[in-house]
Amino acid sequence: MTQHTARTAQDTELRLSRDMEGKLLLSVPEAASILSCGRTYLYGLILSGQVRALKLGRLTRIPYASLASYVERQLVEQDWTVQL
């Protein structure tokens, strides 16, 4: 991981923490909103194992840490860089 990618991942994690400050588990709509994707796409990520989820009775909850890990992995895999 390059220094820039590491910094970007940290910035993303800080933004995510501000969005859902204090929440350990997110509902599917909340998590989809954070990722700027639809619920169906997020369920696909869950089914493929890219995002971890918990079942609490009938409810599906996504740990905040799972979203942060997914975003960080995507940044590294795509060698994401910003050109200013």
N, C-alpha and C positions, 0 to 999 in steps of 0.2 A: 504494500500500500504506500503510495507516495505521500509526502508531507501534505500536499494540497488536498488529496483525497481524504486523508485523516482529518484535516481541519474542516472540510466540507461535511463530513459525516458528523462531526461534533456539532457544527452549526445546525444541521438538520435535526439532530437529537434535541438540541436546546429549543428549536422551534416547536417540535412535537411536544416537549414537556410544557411549554407555555400554553399550547392549545388545549391540553387536557390535564392541567395542573392538578396534582393530587389524586388522580384516578389510576388505580392499579389495573383494573379490567375495563375494557371498552365494549360497548355493544357493536354489532356489525355495522349499523349505519354510522356510528361515531368513527370507527376505524376506517371505513370506506371514505368518509369525509376527509380524514387526515391524509390518506393516501391519494386523494383526489381521483378516486375511481368509483365504480358502481358496486353495489352489493353482490351482484352475480360474479363480477370479476374477483372480488375478495373471497367469495366462497370457493372459487376455482383455485385461488392461492392456498386456501386452507386444505382443500381436498388433495392438492399436489404436495402438501407438506412444506411449502415455502413459508407459510405463516402458521404459527401454532395457535390453537384455540382450545378452550375448555367448554364442556357441556355442564351447565348447572341446571339440572332438571331438563326442561325444554329449551332453556336459554343458551345461546352460544355467546361466549365472551372471549375477547382477544386480549391477552396480556399486553400492556403497553410496551414492555421490553421486546415482545415478539415483533411488533411493528418497527421499532428502532433497529433491531437486528436485520430485518428484511431490507430496510432502506440502505443500511450500511453495506450489506452483501451486494445489493444491486449497484451501488456506487463503485465498489471494488471490481466487480465482474465487468462492468461497462467502462472501467478506467475513466470515470467521469471527470471532466475538467471544465472549467469555466473560462471563456475568453472574454476579457473586458476590453 
